Amino acid sequence: MKIWSIFFSPTGTTKKVVASISRELSMLLGASVEEYDFTLPSARENFPDIDEGDIVVFGTPTYAGRVPNVLLKYLDTIEGNGALAVPVVTFGNRNFDNSLIELRDILQNHNFRTIAAAACSCEHSFSHYLGLGRPDAKDIDELTEFADSIAAMLDKPLSAATVEVDGIPENYGGYYKPQDRHGNHIDIRKVTPKVGKACINCGLCARVCPMGSIDFNDITKMQGICIKCCACYKLCPTSSRYFDDEGYLYHKKELEDMYKRRASNSFYFAK
């Protein structure tokens, strides 16, 4: 048996969640952990060979209430070979909507057997305040208990049933449209970050962009789409990346005001 830690994680929070579950399973089951990070474009040209006896903890963030749509073409190429799987989604302290049921279905449709699932609140990619510092120590404790419960499940014969999770099946309810507290929609699809004077041209922003959209030769230029993952914004060593679009900043402030409460994590197990 091998424990696979597989994830898309531009700002590192999904990686932290998936790794916490995988690490605990590894310790309890005496199995090694293999990591596959498909955040960067080059990693989405392949997928590891998964064996039937493996356990895969598979994580993506929630974008617009769904699995990021830029990943769907790649996720249609993966193969589980009958391995057990734990779909995991993260969300920025608002709601995971239908991302978890969509990820579960993707894995089931590609020959994984989903035995448990989780949705974990994390710091929002747009903000340094919304869900600040999450996953934090309390979250890690919950994820550890979740892994303990999964390990205990393996002591008993497993049914072929798919883990049941919250969400709208089949069409997944469409994509969440950013809106303020009055229900007014805010279109930020074409918004991109800008570069300030503190930039030292280290090129880190271009290296971490999951879409390969920042020009390595001129990091002020975008040569592809921006999915607002905010890896360039959050990981910049001089905080040189910033947004100045009024609609984006208004939406960010509304999120911070509307979702100050600590969102709960959700855990599910196949029966």
C-alpha positions as protocol buffer text, in pm:
chain_id: "A"
residue {
  index: 1
  type: MET
  ca { x: 0 y: 0 z: 0 }
}
residue {
  index: 2
  type: LYS
  ca { x: 106 y: 356 z: -75 }
}
residue {
  index: 3
  type: ILE
  ca { x: -58 y: 679 z: 40 }
}
residue {
  index: 4
  type: TRP
  ca { x: -80 y: 933 z: -242 }
}
residue {
  index: 5
  type: SER
  ca { x: -100 y: 1304 z: -166 }
}
residue {
  index: 6
  type: ILE
  ca { x: -225 y: 1462 z: -490 }
}
residue {
  index: 7
  type: PHE
  ca { x: -328 y: 1826 z: -517 }
}
residue {
  index: 8
  type: PHE
  ca { x: -363 y: 2156 z: -701 }
}
residue {
  index: 9
  type: SER
  ca { x: -255 y: 2428 z: -457 }
}
residue {
  index: 10
  type: PRO
  ca { x: -139 y: 2768 z: -589 }
}
residue {
  index: 11
  type: THR
  ca { x: -107 y: 2934 z: -245 }
}
residue {
  index: 12
  type: GLY
  ca { x: -22 y: 2621 z: -46 }
}
residue {
  index: 13
  type: THR
  ca { x: -332 y: 2584 z: 171 }
}
residue {
  index: 14
  type: THR
  ca { x: -479 y: 2285 z: -14 }
}
residue {
  index: 15
  type: LYS
  ca { x: -139 y: 2118 z: -2 }
}
residue {
  index: 16
  type: LYS
  ca { x: -125 y: 2168 z: 375 }
}
residue {
  index: 17
  type: VAL
  ca { x: -470 y: 2013 z: 422 }
}
residue {
  index: 18
  type: VAL
  ca { x: -404 y: 1714 z: 198 }
}
residue {
  index: 19
  type: ALA
  ca { x: -58 y: 1657 z: 348 }
}
residue {
  index: 20
  type: SER
  ca { x: -200 y: 1658 z: 702 }
}
residue {
  index: 21
  type: ILE
  ca { x: -446 y: 1381 z: 617 }
}
residue {
  index: 22
  type: SER
  ca { x: -188 y: 1180 z: 421 }
}
residue {
  index: 23
  type: ARG
  ca { x: 75 y: 1209 z: 692 }
}
residue {
  index: 24
  type: GLU
  ca { x: -159 y: 1077 z: 962 }
}
residue {
  index: 25
  type: LEU
  ca { x: -277 y: 790 z: 740 }
}
residue {
  index: 26
  type: SER
  ca { x: 84 y: 703 z: 666 }
}
residue {
  index: 27
  type: MET
  ca { x: 170 y: 685 z: 1035 }
}
residue {
  index: 28
  type: LEU
  ca { x: -137 y: 478 z: 1124 }
}
residue {
  index: 29
  type: LEU
  ca { x: -113 y: 236 z: 833 }
}
residue {
  index: 30
  type: GLY
  ca { x: 265 y: 205 z: 812 }
}
residue {
  index: 31
  type: ALA
  ca { x: 269 y: 310 z: 449 }
}
residue {
  index: 32
  type: SER
  ca { x: 491 y: 554 z: 262 }
}
residue {
  index: 33
  type: VAL
  ca { x: 357 y: 881 z: 120 }
}
residue {
  index: 34
  type: GLU
  ca { x: 407 y: 979 z: -242 }
}
residue {
  index: 35
  type: GLU
  ca { x: 331 y: 1340 z: -340 }
}
residue {
  index: 36
  type: TYR
  ca { x: 206 y: 1456 z: -678 }
}
residue {
  index: 37
  type: ASP
  ca { x: 157 y: 1830 z: -714 }
}
residue {
  index: 38
  type: PHE
  ca { x: -22 y: 1922 z: -1038 }
}
residue {
  index: 39
  type: THR
  ca { x: -35 y: 2296 z: -972 }
}
residue {
  index: 40
  type: LEU
  ca { x: 203 y: 2394 z: -1252 }
}
residue {
  index: 41
  type: PRO
  ca { x: 124 y: 2338 z: -1621 }
}
residue {
  index: 42
  type: SER
  ca { x: 412 y: 2092 z: -1678 }
}
residue {
  index: 43
  type: ALA
  ca { x: 275 y: 1857 z: -1409 }
}
residue {
  index: 44
  type: ARG
  ca { x: -61 y: 1843 z: -1585 }
}
residue {
  index: 45
  type: GLU
  ca { x: 95 y: 1664 z: -1880 }
}
residue {
  index: 46
  type: ASN
  ca { x: 113 y: 1339 z: -1681 }
}
residue {
  index: 47
  type: PHE
  ca { x: -47 y: 1151 z: -1393 }
}
residue {
  index: 48
  type: PRO
  ca { x: 115 y: 898 z: -1160 }
}
residue {
  index: 49
  type: ASP
  ca { x: 52 y: 525 z: -1187 }
}
residue {
  index: 50
  type: ILE
  ca { x: -190 y: 443 z: -907 }
}
residue {
  index: 51
  type: ASP
  ca { x: -225 y: 82 z: -788 }
}
residue {
  index: 52
  type: GLU
  ca { x: -549 y: -76 z: -673 }
}
residue {
  index: 53
  type: GLY
  ca { x: -416 y: -118 z: -319 }
}
residue {
  index: 54
  type: ASP
  ca { x: -323 y: 248 z: -278 }
}
residue {
  index: 55
  type: ILE
  ca { x: -509 y: 523 z: -94 }
}
residue {
  index: 56
  type: VAL
  ca { x: -527 y: 862 z: -265 }
}
residue {
  index: 57
  type: VAL
  ca { x: -596 y: 1188 z: -82 }
}
residue {
  index: 58
  type: PHE
  ca { x: -692 y: 1417 z: -370 }
}
residue {
  index: 59
  type: GLY
  ca { x: -736 y: 1791 z: -318 }
}
residue {
  index: 60
  type: THR
  ca { x: -839 y: 2101 z: -509 }
}
residue {
  index: 61
  type: PRO
  ca { x: -953 y: 2447 z: -400 }
}
residue {
  index: 62
  type: THR
  ca { x: -1305 y: 2573 z: -461 }
}
residue {
  index: 63
  type: TYR
  ca { x: -1333 y: 2839 z: -731 }
}
residue {
  index: 64
  type: ALA
  ca { x: -1677 y: 2992 z: -793 }
}
residue {
  index: 65
  type: GLY
  ca { x: -1834 y: 2710 z: -593 }
}
residue {
  index: 66
  type: ARG
  ca { x: -1689 y: 2436 z: -814 }
}
residue {
  index: 67
  type: VAL
  ca { x: -1373 y: 2247 z: -898 }
}
residue {
  index: 68
  type: PRO
  ca { x: -1163 y: 2501 z: -1094 }
}
residue {
  index: 69
  type: ASN
  ca { x: -1289 y: 2471 z: -1450 }
}
residue {
  index: 70
  type: VAL
  ca { x: -937 y: 2513 z: -1591 }
}
residue {
  index: 71
  type: LEU
  ca { x: -857 y: 2171 z: -1440 }
}
residue {
  index: 72
  type: LEU
  ca { x: -1145 y: 1977 z: -1593 }
}
residue {
  index: 73
  type: LYS
  ca { x: -968 y: 1881 z: -1915 }
}
residue {
  index: 74
  type: TYR
  ca { x: -671 y: 1746 z: -1718 }
}
residue {
  index: 75
  type: LEU
  ca { x: -889 y: 1569 z: -1462 }
}
residue {
  index: 76
  type: ASP
  ca { x: -1058 y: 1385 z: -1746 }
}
residue {
  index: 77
  type: THR
  ca { x: -724 y: 1209 z: -1813 }
}
residue {
  index: 78
  type: ILE
  ca { x: -659 y: 1065 z: -1465 }
}
residue {
  index: 79
  type: GLU
  ca { x: -695 y: 694 z: -1381 }
}
residue {
  index: 80
  type: GLY
  ca { x: -752 y: 541 z: -1038 }
}
residue {
  index: 81
  type: ASN
  ca { x: -728 y: 170 z: -1123 }
}
residue {
  index: 82
  type: GLY
  ca { x: -970 y: 87 z: -842 }
}
residue {
  index: 83
  type: ALA
  ca { x: -771 y: 261 z: -566 }
}
residue {
  index: 84
  type: LEU
  ca { x: -943 y: 402 z: -258 }
}
residue {
  index: 85
  type: ALA
  ca { x: -974 y: 780 z: -264 }
}
residue {
  index: 86
  type: VAL
  ca { x: -1053 y: 1068 z: -32 }
}
residue {
  index: 87
  type: PRO
  ca { x: -1169 y: 1377 z: -226 }
}
residue {
  index: 88
  type: VAL
  ca { x: -1083 y: 1698 z: -40 }
}
residue {
  index: 89
  type: VAL
  ca { x: -1177 y: 2055 z: -127 }
}
residue {
  index: 90
  type: THR
  ca { x: -1072 y: 2377 z: 39 }
}
residue {
  index: 91
  type: PHE
  ca { x: -1270 y: 2701 z: 38 }
}
residue {
  index: 92
  type: GLY
  ca { x: -1203 y: 3060 z: 143 }
}
residue {
  index: 93
  type: ASN
  ca { x: -1425 y: 3075 z: 454 }
}
residue {
  index: 94
  type: ARG
  ca { x: -1741 y: 3134 z: 245 }
}
residue {
  index: 95
  type: ASN
  ca { x: -1879 y: 2798 z: 129 }
}
residue {
  index: 96
  type: PHE
  ca { x: -1766 y: 2499 z: -77 }
}
residue {
  index: 97
  type: ASP
  ca { x: -2104 y: 2488 z: -257 }
}
residue {
  index: 98
  type: ASN
  ca { x: -2082 y: 2202 z: -510 }
}
residue {
  index: 99
  type: SER
  ca { x: -1707 y: 2157 z: -544 }
}
residue {
  index: 100
  type: LEU
  ca { x: -1689 y: 1849 z: -324 }
}
residue {
  index: 101
  type: ILE
  ca { x: -1964 y: 1655 z: -497 }
}
residue {
  index: 102
  type: GLU
  ca { x: -1810 y: 1747 z: -833 }
}
residue {
  index: 103
  type: LEU
  ca { x: -1464 y: 1627 z: -728 }
}
residue {
  index: 104
  type: ARG
  ca { x: -1613 y: 1309 z: -584 }
}
residue {
  index: 105
  type: ASP
  ca { x: -1789 y: 1238 z: -914 }
}
residue {
  index: 106
  type: ILE
  ca { x: -1473 y: 1306 z: -1114 }
}
residue {
  index: 107
  type: LEU
  ca { x: -1281 y: 1054 z: -906 }
}
residue {
  index: 108
  type: GLN
  ca { x: -1560 y: 795 z: -917 }
}
residue {
  index: 109
  type: ASN
  ca { x: -1586 y: 834 z: -1294 }
}
residue {
  index: 110
  type: HIS
  ca { x: -1213 y: 765 z: -1330 }
}
residue {
  index: 111
  type: ASN
  ca { x: -1204 y: 439 z: -1137 }
}
residue {
  index: 112
  type: PHE
  ca { x: -1137 y: 560 z: -785 }
}
residue {
  index: 113
  type: ARG
  ca { x: -1348 y: 427 z: -497 }
}
residue {
  index: 114
  type: THR
  ca { x: -1432 y: 721 z: -271 }
}
residue {
  index: 115
  type: ILE
  ca { x: -1456 y: 611 z: 92 }
}
residue {
  index: 116
  type: ALA
  ca { x: -1451 y: 948 z: 271 }
}
residue {
  index: 117
  type: ALA
  ca { x: -1447 y: 1318 z: 183 }
}
residue {
  index: 118
  type: ALA
  ca { x: -1375 y: 1656 z: 340 }
}
residue {
  index: 119
  type: ALA
  ca { x: -1426 y: 2028 z: 282 }
}
residue {
  index: 120
  type: CYS
  ca { x: -1188 y: 2246 z: 481 }
}
residue {
  index: 121
  type: SER
  ca { x: -1203 y: 2623 z: 529 }
}
residue {
  index: 122
  type: CYS
  ca { x: -878 y: 2806 z: 450 }
}
residue {
  index: 123
  type: GLU
  ca { x: -752 y: 3161 z: 415 }
}
residue {
  index: 124
  type: HIS
  ca { x: -917 y: 3313 z: 108 }
}
residue {
  index: 125
  type: SER
  ca { x: -682 y: 3361 z: -184 }
}
residue {
  index: 126
  type: PHE
  ca { x: -798 y: 3722 z: -230 }
}
residue {
  index: 127
  type: SER
  ca { x: -750 y: 3826 z: 130 }
}
residue {
  index: 128
  type: HIS
  ca { x: -503 y: 3831 z: 419 }
}
residue {
  index: 129
  type: TYR
  ca { x: -796 y: 3860 z: 665 }
}
residue {
  index: 130
  type: LEU
  ca { x: -1071 y: 3626 z: 547 }
}
residue {
  index: 131
  type: GLY
  ca { x: -1003 y: 3293 z: 715 }
}
residue {
  index: 132
  type: LEU
  ca { x: -669 y: 3431 z: 836 }
}
residue {
  index: 133
  type: GLY
  ca { x: -409 y: 3161 z: 896 }
}
residue {
  index: 134
  type: ARG
  ca { x: -634 y: 2869 z: 818 }
}
residue {
  index: 135
  type: PRO
  ca { x: -584 y: 2580 z: 817 }
}
residue {
  index: 136
  type: ASP
  ca { x: -471 y: 2648 z: 1172 }
}
residue {
  index: 137
  type: ALA
  ca { x: -396 y: 2420 z: 1468 }
}
residue {
  index: 138
  type: LYS
  ca { x: -764 y: 2352 z: 1533 }
}
residue {
  index: 139
  type: ASP
  ca { x: -817 y: 2257 z: 1168 }
}
residue {
  index: 140
  type: ILE
  ca { x: -515 y: 2026 z: 1174 }
}
residue {
  index: 141
  type: ASP
  ca { x: -653 y: 1853 z: 1483 }
}
residue {
  index: 142
  type: GLU
  ca { x: -984 y: 1795 z: 1300 }
}
residue {
  index: 143
  type: LEU
  ca { x: -802 y: 1666 z: 992 }
}
residue {
  index: 144
  type: THR
  ca { x: -599 y: 1429 z: 1211 }
}
residue {
  index: 145
  type: GLU
  ca { x: -919 y: 1292 z: 1368 }
}
residue {
  index: 146
  type: PHE
  ca { x: -1065 y: 1257 z: 1018 }
}
residue {
  index: 147
  type: ALA
  ca { x: -766 y: 1049 z: 909 }
}
residue {
  index: 148
  type: ASP
  ca { x: -794 y: 839 z: 1226 }
}
residue {
  index: 149
  type: SER
  ca { x: -1154 y: 759 z: 1138 }
}
residue {
  index: 150
  type: ILE
  ca { x: -1057 y: 661 z: 783 }
}
residue {
  index: 151
  type: ALA
  ca { x: -791 y: 426 z: 915 }
}
residue {
  index: 152
  type: ALA
  ca { x: -1045 y: 268 z: 1150 }
}
residue {
  index: 153
  type: MET
  ca { x: -1279 y: 212 z: 852 }
}
residue {
  index: 154
  type: LEU
  ca { x: -1014 y: 1 z: 684 }
}
residue {
  index: 155
  type: ASP
  ca { x: -1031 y: -256 z: 962 }
}
residue {
  index: 156
  type: LYS
  ca { x: -1374 y: -357 z: 834 }
}
residue {
  index: 157
  type: PRO
  ca { x: -1489 y: -486 z: 493 }
}
residue {
  index: 158
  type: LEU
  ca { x: -1560 y: -189 z: 264 }
}
residue {
  index: 159
  type: SER
  ca { x: -1874 y: -172 z: 56 }
}
residue {
  index: 160
  type: ALA
  ca { x: -1869 y: -51 z: -302 }
}
residue {
  index: 161
  type: ALA
  ca { x: -2085 y: 247 z: -205 }
}
residue {
  index: 162
  type: THR
  ca { x: -1976 y: 596 z: -299 }
}
residue {
  index: 163
  type: VAL
  ca { x: -1934 y: 842 z: -13 }
}
residue {
  index: 164
  type: GLU
  ca { x: -2237 y: 1070 z: 6 }
}
residue {
  index: 165
  type: VAL
  ca { x: -2159 y: 1442 z: 34 }
}
residue {
  index: 166
  type: ASP
  ca { x: -2353 y: 1769 z: 32 }
}
residue {
  index: 167
  type: GLY
  ca { x: -2415 y: 1940 z: -299 }
}
residue {
  index: 168
  type: ILE
  ca { x: -2626 y: 1943 z: -613 }
}
residue {
  index: 169
  type: PRO
  ca { x: -2553 y: 1637 z: -831 }
}
residue {
  index: 170
  type: GLU
  ca { x: -2514 y: 1617 z: -1208 }
}
residue {
  index: 171
  type: ASN
  ca { x: -2515 y: 1985 z: -1315 }
}
residue {
  index: 172
  type: TYR
  ca { x: -2368 y: 2110 z: -985 }
}
residue {
  index: 173
  type: GLY
  ca { x: -2585 y: 2422 z: -987 }
}
residue {
  index: 174
  type: GLY
  ca { x: -2368 y: 2624 z: -1224 }
}
residue {
  index: 175
  type: TYR
  ca { x: -2089 y: 2855 z: -1109 }
}
residue {
  index: 176
  type: TYR
  ca { x: -2113 y: 3100 z: -820 }
}
residue {
  index: 177
  type: LYS
  ca { x: -2120 y: 3460 z: -942 }
}
residue {
  index: 178
  type: PRO
  ca { x: -1948 y: 3712 z: -714 }
}
residue {
  index: 179
  type: GLN
  ca { x: -2207 y: 3937 z: -555 }
}
residue {
  index: 180
  type: ASP
  ca { x: -2243 y: 4186 z: -273 }
}
residue {
  index: 181
  type: ARG
  ca { x: -2475 y: 4156 z: 28 }
}
residue {
  index: 182
  type: HIS
  ca { x: -2760 y: 4301 z: -177 }
}
residue {
  index: 183
  type: GLY
  ca { x: -2732 y: 4034 z: -447 }
}
residue {
  index: 184
  type: ASN
  ca { x: -2573 y: 4264 z: -705 }
}
residue {
  index: 185
  type: HIS
  ca { x: -2330 y: 4073 z: -925 }
}
residue {
  index: 186
  type: ILE
  ca { x: -1971 y: 4186 z: -971 }
}
residue {
  index: 187
  type: ASP
  ca { x: -1781 y: 4076 z: -1282 }
}
residue {
  index: 188
  type: ILE
  ca { x: -1411 y: 4025 z: -1207 }
}
residue {
  index: 189
  type: ARG
  ca { x: -1332 y: 3771 z: -1477 }
}
residue {
  index: 190
  type: LYS
  ca { x: -1096 y: 3997 z: -1672 }
}
residue {
  index: 191
  type: VAL
  ca { x: -925 y: 4151 z: -1371 }
}
residue {
  index: 192
  type: THR
  ca { x: -549 y: 4090 z: -1346 }
}
residue {
  index: 193
  type: PRO
  ca { x: -292 y: 4194 z: -1082 }
}
residue {
  index: 194
  type: LYS
  ca { x: -48 y: 4476 z: -1145 }
}
residue {
  index: 195
  type: VAL
  ca { x: 318 y: 4518 z: -1049 }
}
residue {
  index: 196
  type: GLY
  ca { x: 440 y: 4789 z: -812 }
}
residue {
  index: 197
  type: LYS
  ca { x: 770 y: 4978 z: -790 }
}
residue {
  index: 198
  type: ALA
  ca { x: 905 y: 4750 z: -516 }
}
residue {
  index: 199
  type: CYS
  ca { x: 940 y: 4465 z: -767 }
}
residue {
  index: 200
  type: ILE
  ca { x: 1294 y: 4321 z: -779 }
}
residue {
  index: 201
  type: ASN
  ca { x: 1235 y: 4112 z: -1092 }
}
residue {
  index: 202
  type: CYS
  ca { x: 1305 y: 3786 z: -910 }
}
residue {
  index: 203
  type: GLY
  ca { x: 1064 y: 3606 z: -1142 }
}
residue {
  index: 204
  type: LEU
  ca { x: 893 y: 3412 z: -862 }
}
residue {
  index: 205
  type: CYS
  ca { x: 549 y: 3526 z: -979 }
}
residue {
  index: 206
  type: ALA
  ca { x: 610 y: 3374 z: -1323 }
}
residue {
  index: 207
  type: ARG
  ca { x: 740 y: 3051 z: -1172 }
}
residue {
  index: 208
  type: VAL
  ca { x: 439 y: 2997 z: -944 }
}
residue {
  index: 209
  type: CYS
  ca { x: 162 y: 3096 z: -1186 }
}
residue {
  index: 210
  type: PRO
  ca { x: -45 y: 2777 z: -1237 }
}
residue {
  index: 211
  type: MET
  ca { x: -154 y: 2888 z: -1582 }
}
residue {
  index: 212
  type: GLY
  ca { x: 192 y: 2992 z: -1702 }
}
residue {
  index: 213
  type: SER
  ca { x: 40 y: 3329 z: -1781 }
}
residue {
  index: 214
  type: ILE
  ca { x: 309 y: 3565 z: -1653 }
}
residue {
  index: 215
  type: ASP
  ca { x: 583 y: 3643 z: -1905 }
}
residue {
  index: 216
  type: PHE
  ca { x: 922 y: 3531 z: -1768 }
}
residue {
  index: 217
  type: ASN
  ca { x: 1098 y: 3798 z: -1974 }
}
residue {
  index: 218
  type: ASP
  ca { x: 868 y: 4079 z: -1862 }
}
residue {
  index: 219
  type: ILE
  ca { x: 670 y: 3996 z: -1550 }
}
residue {
  index: 220
  type: THR
  ca { x: 446 y: 4301 z: -1601 }
}
residue {
  index: 221
  type: LYS
  ca { x: 289 y: 4124 z: -1901 }
}
residue {
  index: 222
  type: MET
  ca { x: 19 y: 3858 z: -1895 }
}
residue {
  index: 223
  type: GLN
  ca { x: 37 y: 3607 z: -2181 }
}
residue {
  index: 224
  type: GLY
  ca { x: -262 y: 3401 z: -2078 }
}
residue {
  index: 225
  type: ILE
  ca { x: -564 y: 3393 z: -1849 }
}
residue {
  index: 226
  type: CYS
  ca { x: -563 y: 3491 z: -1483 }
}
residue {
  index: 227
  type: ILE
  ca { x: -774 y: 3264 z: -1260 }
}
residue {
  index: 228
  type: LYS
  ca { x: -734 y: 3489 z: -953 }
}
residue {
  index: 229
  type: CYS
  ca { x: -560 y: 3213 z: -756 }
}
residue {
  index: 230
  type: CYS
  ca { x: -342 y: 3496 z: -617 }
}
residue {
  index: 231
  type: ALA
  ca { x: -26 y: 3286 z: -597 }
}
residue {
  index: 232
  type: CYS
  ca { x: 172 y: 3577 z: -744 }
}
residue {
  index: 233
  type: TYR
  ca { x: 5 y: 3821 z: -502 }
}
residue {
  index: 234
  type: LYS
  ca { x: 45 y: 3608 z: -187 }
}
residue {
  index: 235
  type: LEU
  ca { x: 392 y: 3469 z: -255 }
}
residue {
  index: 236
  type: CYS
  ca { x: 568 y: 3783 z: -381 }
}
residue {
  index: 237
  type: PRO
  ca { x: 866 y: 3848 z: -146 }
}
residue {
  index: 238
  type: THR
  ca { x: 830 y: 4226 z: -176 }
}
residue {
  index: 239
  type: SER
  ca { x: 447 y: 4243 z: -186 }
}
residue {
  index: 240
  type: SER
  ca { x: 474 y: 4405 z: -528 }
}
residue {
  index: 241
  type: ARG
  ca { x: 171 y: 4241 z: -685 }
}
residue {
  index: 242
  type: TYR
  ca { x: -155 y: 4422 z: -622 }
}
residue {
  index: 243
  type: PHE
  ca { x: -509 y: 4471 z: -754 }
}
residue {
  index: 244
  type: ASP
  ca { x: -659 y: 4813 z: -817 }
}
residue {
  index: 245
  type: ASP
  ca { x: -979 y: 4725 z: -1002 }
}
residue {
  index: 246
  type: GLU
  ca { x: -1268 y: 4891 z: -813 }
}
residue {
  index: 247
  type: GLY
  ca { x: -1507 y: 4598 z: -863 }
}
residue {
  index: 248
  type: TYR
  ca { x: -1250 y: 4346 z: -741 }
}
residue {
  index: 249
  type: LEU
  ca { x: -1161 y: 4552 z: -433 }
}
residue {
  index: 250
  type: TYR
  ca { x: -1529 y: 4606 z: -353 }
}
residue {
  index: 251
  type: HIS
  ca { x: -1596 y: 4231 z: -384 }
}
residue {
  index: 252
  type: LYS
  ca { x: -1298 y: 4153 z: -161 }
}
residue {
  index: 253
  type: LYS
  ca { x: -1420 y: 4397 z: 105 }
}
residue {
  index: 254
  type: GLU
  ca { x: -1773 y: 4255 z: 88 }
}
residue {
  index: 255
  type: LEU
  ca { x: -1641 y: 3902 z: 139 }
}
residue {
  index: 256
  type: GLU
  ca { x: -1436 y: 4015 z: 436 }
}
residue {
  index: 257
  type: ASP
  ca { x: -1738 y: 4189 z: 591 }
}
residue {
  index: 258
  type: MET
  ca { x: -1996 y: 3919 z: 515 }
}
residue {
  index: 259
  type: TYR
  ca { x: -1798 y: 3611 z: 617 }
}
residue {
  index: 260
  type: LYS
  ca { x: -1616 y: 3709 z: 934 }
}
residue {
  index: 261
  type: ARG
  ca { x: -1741 y: 3401 z: 1121 }
}
residue {
  index: 262
  type: ARG
  ca { x: -1526 y: 3094 z: 1142 }
}
residue {
  index: 263
  type: ALA
  ca { x: -1663 y: 2859 z: 877 }
}
residue {
  index: 264
  type: SER
  ca { x: -1690 y: 2495 z: 983 }
}
residue {
  index: 265
  type: ASN
  ca { x: -1515 y: 2207 z: 815 }
}
residue {
  index: 266
  type: SER
  ca { x: -1726 y: 1918 z: 685 }
}
residue {
  index: 267
  type: PHE
  ca { x: -1638 y: 1549 z: 691 }
}
residue {
  index: 268
  type: TYR
  ca { x: -1810 y: 1252 z: 529 }
}
residue {
  index: 269
  type: PHE
  ca { x: -1768 y: 875 z: 538 }
}
residue {
  index: 270
  type: ALA
  ca { x: -1905 y: 598 z: 317 }
}
residue {
  index: 271
  type: LYS
  ca { x: -2161 y: 384 z: 496 }
}
